[in-house]
Amino acid sequence: MILAIVDDLMFTSKIRSAAARLGVTVAFARSSAGALSDMRASAPALVILDLNNARTDPIGTVAAMKADPALAGIPTIGFVSHVQTELIDAARDAGVGEVMARSAFTERLPEILSRET
């Protein structure tokens, strides 16, 4: 199972569609607290974060994951507008495993979902 902390309808739809085509299970969380609770209940193979969505506090979520030994090893991928270099740096500093532009994430989505199954 992959956990996507995404509140953007367009990206939610893209992830759902790609996952359905590949037969991959993706759960969605719309808040940091909900995501952390879901992860503690059942550790996902991957966490996908929309780094542009301040409502879901992606940087804080990753910091909380890294501080929790049970969650620290879960792989993370974050997507972000390529012009937001400060946010990209903050995500990397917080421990997001792979940070990519939104366009690259969309292009590589089938490969991203497939490698974690």
Secondary structure, 3 states (H helix, E strand, C coil): CEEEECCCHHHHHHHHHHHHHHCCCEEEECCHHHHHHHHHHCCCCEEEEECCCHHHCHHHHHHHHHHCCCCCCCCEEEEECCCCHHHHHHHHHHCCCEEEEHHHHHHHHHHHHHHCC
